[in-house]
Amino acid sequence: MGITLSELFNDSEEIAYLNAAEKEMLDCFRMLPQETANRLLDFMKTLI
């Protein structure tokens, strides 16, 4: 087909690829217990 899975399932016209730091952060986040992940997400939202 000539497109990547990211392009195929994307809802918008923009394609975003994670850099190495973002991939590492996501990997670590997924290893956290759910309650800890929720708290971390809440904390991260206060930083932006």
CORQUIPE-V818490 format. One record per residue. N is the residue number from 0. RES is the residue in one small letter. SS is DSSP state (H for helix, E for strand, C for the rest). BURIAL is I if it has 16 or more other C-alpha atoms within 10 Angstrom, else O. D_CENTER is the distance of its C-alpha to the mean C-alpha in whole Angstrom. Layout:
N RES SS BURIAL D_CENTER
N RES SS BURIAL D_CENTER
This chain:
0 m C O 26
1 g C O 24
2 i C O 21
3 t C O 17
4 l H O 16
5 s H O 13
6 e H O 16
7 l H O 17
8 f C O 15
9 n C O 14
10 d C O 15
11 s C O 16
12 e C O 18
13 e C O 15
14 i C O 13
15 a C O 10
16 y C O 10
17 l C O 8
18 n C O 10
19 a H O 12
20 a H O 11
21 e H O 7
22 k H O 7
23 e H O 10
24 m H O 8
25 l H O 6
26 d H O 9
27 c H O 11
28 f H I 9
29 r H O 10
30 m H O 13
31 l C O 14
32 p C O 17
33 q H O 16
34 e H O 18
35 t H O 16
36 a H O 13
37 n H O 14
38 r H O 16
39 l H O 14
40 l H O 11
41 d H O 15
42 f H O 16
43 m H O 13
44 k H O 14
45 t H O 17
46 l C O 16
47 i C O 16
